[in-house]
């Protein structure tokens, strides 16, 4: 197994578990739940095993177990209790923790076993909304705080993308409801975060709509080519980091002038929408607060 990071600071543990560093120290001193090692310069650090134990403790604590009772359980029984409880309730937070560990260890087997356990009880759509979206949100914060590396973020993102593509392909063979009407999915220039866009493609394909998936970093001028083939187009995009805040309004204005005529529309998703006044958008531009809102329109 290829491990990049085996040792963690208490801040890393805080970011990965959601438990404040102060609380972790209390659990150490009062209940002896964790035993940090020390460097030659007396700096405390934690092993991957300590992180996994903390994630298990946090899961039990969040599910009603008192920390004093958890302290009485040995490590093996803690792990067994977590497995039994998570299998019974199909717990999303436990699955998220397992995916985090898979990411940290570049462990494909753990990713797929966790996913396979989820798919026995949930639809793919529910897994994406209830597990993958919160996971990616947490991973974004972990990356910002230098708790994980870009390689680890790419590893987990690509595995999720594989699952998206497999599920999209399952719905590509039926004749669409309307060949003249197309949903054109794209990301703006220099935008590469495409998991949300893939999921929208999955939702539309499953609903038997005709989709044209163009993917990341598509210039406005290139989108004009689509209009040569379809008269009724709904462009769909996901603004995660692009366009930048100061450029969003000008981007949307140019998009409107170049492409939004004869009933064409632009549907937009993503966190960059928080930076604009959506009430002032042109009527052909429809903002969506979340992916789940798409269900009301398809």
N, C-alpha and C positions, 0 to 999 in steps of 0.2 A: 504494500500500500504506500502511496506517495503522499507523505505528510509534509506540509510546508510549515505549519505552526502547531507545536506541541505544548508550548508553555504560554500561560496567560496571566496577565496582571489582574488585580481585583477589579479594575475598571473594565477590562475585557469581560469578566464574569458578569458584571453589572449590565453591560450592554447586551450580552447574549441571553441572560436569564430574565432580565427585567427587575431583578432584586437589587435594591440599593446597596452600595458598598458598605455603608454603615450597618445595615441589617446582616449582611454576610459576615461581618466581623463579630457581631453579637452571637450569631449562630455558631461561629467557631469557638468563641471563648466560653459561652454558657453551655453549649450542647456538644461540643467537640465533633461537629458534623463534617468539618473539612480540616485538612492538615496541610497548609501550604509548605512548600520547600523554600529554600533561600539560596540566593547566589552567593558567590564569594564576598561580595560587597554588602551582604545582609539585606538584599532586596527580595521581598516575598514574591513568589510566583506559584502558579497552580498548574497541575498536569491536566491532560485531556480527560483522564479518569475522574479528576475532581470536578471538572466542568460537567461531565455527564451525570455525576452524582448530584450536583447542584440542580441540574435541569429536572432530574427525577424528584428531588425534594420539593422543588418549586411546584411541580405538577401535583403532587400529593397535597401540598399546602393550599394550593388554589382550589382543590377539590374537597376541602373541609377537614383535612387532617391537621391536628394541632402539632406545632413544631416540637413540643415536648414528647409527643407520642412517636413522631418520626424518629427522634433521636434514640429511641429504645429499639428500633428495628435495625438489623445488620444490613450491610450493603447489598448482599444477594437478595434478601427478602424485600428490600426497598425496590429493587429493579423488578422483581417478580410481581409485587403489588401494583406497580405502574403498568406492567404489561397486561395484567388481568383487568385493571380498571379501564385502561384505554381500549382494550378489546371489547369490553362490555358496552361502553358508551361511545365508541368510535370518536374519541376526543380529538378535536382539531388542534388544540394547543400542544398535545403530545406529538402529533404528526409533524407540526411545525418544528418542534425541538429535534425530532429525528432527522428532518430534512436539513436543519442547521448542522447537525453532526456529520451528515453525509457530505455537506459542502466543505466543512473544515478538513475532512479526511480524504476528499476526492474519492468518496466511497459510492460507486454506482450500485453495488449490491444493496446497501442500506436504502438508497433512494428508491430503487425498484420494489424492494420488499415493503417499504412504508406505503408506497403508492398502491401496490397490489392489495394491501390490507384495506386501504380506503375505498378502492373501487368495488370491493365486495359489498359495501354498504351505502355508497353514495354514487350519484351520477357524475360524469366527468365535469359537467357544468358546475355542480355544487362543489366539487373538489377545487376547481379553479377559483371560484368566488370566495369560498369559505376558508381555504387553506393557502393556495398559491398567491392570491393577491395580498393577504396579510403577511405572508412569508417574504414576498418581494419588497413590501414596505419596510419590514424590519431589516432586510438585507441592505436596503438603501442607507439606513441609519448606521448599520455596522460598517459599511464602506466609508461613510463620511467621518466616522470616529477612528478609522484605521484599525478596527478590530479584525477585519478580514482584508484579503488582498483582491485586486481586480481579477486575478486568475480564479479565485474561489467563487467570486460573483459570476464570472462567465461560465464556470463549470455547472453551477446549479441552474442558471438561466437556460443553457443549451439543453439540459435534460428536460426541463419543463417544455421548452420549444419542441423537442422530439415528441412529447405526448400530445401537444397541440396539433402538430402536423399529421400524426397518425389519426387523430379523431376528425380532423378536417377532411382527410382523404376518404374516410368512410362515407361522406355525404357528397362526394363529387360526381357520382355517376348517374344520379337521377336528373331528368329534364327539369330545368327551372320553371317556376310559375310563369314568368314573363321574360322572354328573351330580349325584348326591346328595352326593358328597364334594368339598369345595372347599378350595383353598389360598387364603387371604385374605392379601394382601400389603399391609403398611402401615408407616408410620413414626410414632413417638410424637410427641406435641405438641412443636412447635418444632424438630423434626428435619427437615432439608431435603436431606440428602445422599442422593440416591436412585439413584445409578448401580448400586450393589451390589444394591439391591432390584429394579431393572429387569433385571439379569442373572439373578437368581433367577427372575423371571417368565419370562424367555426359556428357561431350563433346564427349567422345569416345563411350559411350553407346548410345547416341542419334544418332551418325553416324553409329550405328549398327556394332561395332567392339566387339570382344570377350575380356572382361576385367576380370582380377583376382585382386581384391582389397585386399591387405594384411594389409594396415594401418600403424600406427606408430611403430617406434622402432623395425625394423626387421634386425637381423644380416645378414651379407653376406652369412654365411654358411647355414642359413635357406632357402635362395633363391634358393639353388641348388635343392631343392625338386621339384620346378616347372619344371625344365628341364627334369624330368622323364616323364612328361605328355605332354610337348609341344616342338616341334623342332624349331620353329621360334618365338623367344621371344623378345619383346621390353620392357625392364624394364623402368619404369618412376618413378622419385623421385623428391622431392621438398626440397631443402636445405634452410631452413629459419634461423636456428641458429646452426645446426649440418650438417656435421662434422665441428669442429672448424677450423679456418683459417689455423693453422699450421698442421692440419691433413688431409685437403682435398686432396692434391696430393697423399698421401700414400693410402688414402681410395680408390680413383679412380684407382690407380695402382693395388691394391689388387682385386678390383671389375673386372677389365679388365682380370687379370690372372685367376680368378676363374670362371667367367661367360660369358665373351664376346668371344665366339668362334662359329663356324658354322653359322655365319650371325646374331647372337644375337647382340642387341644394348642396350645402356643406354641413355635415354633422361633425361636431368636434367634441373630443373627450380629453381628459388629462388634467394634471395639477396646475399647468400654466394658466388655465382658465380662472384660477383664483385671483389673477392679477388684472383682470379686465372687468368692466361693467357689462355683463351679458345682456342687461335690459336694453342697451343701446345698439345691439347688433342688428344688422340688416335682417329682414324677415326670412330671407333664404338661408341664413346661417343659424343652425340650431345647436345650442350647447347642451351637453348631457353631464349631470353631476356624477354619475357612476355608470359602469357597464350594465348594471342591473336595469337601469332606466330604458335600455334599448328594447326590452321585452314589450314595452307599452306601444312601440311603433312598428313592430314586425309581426 
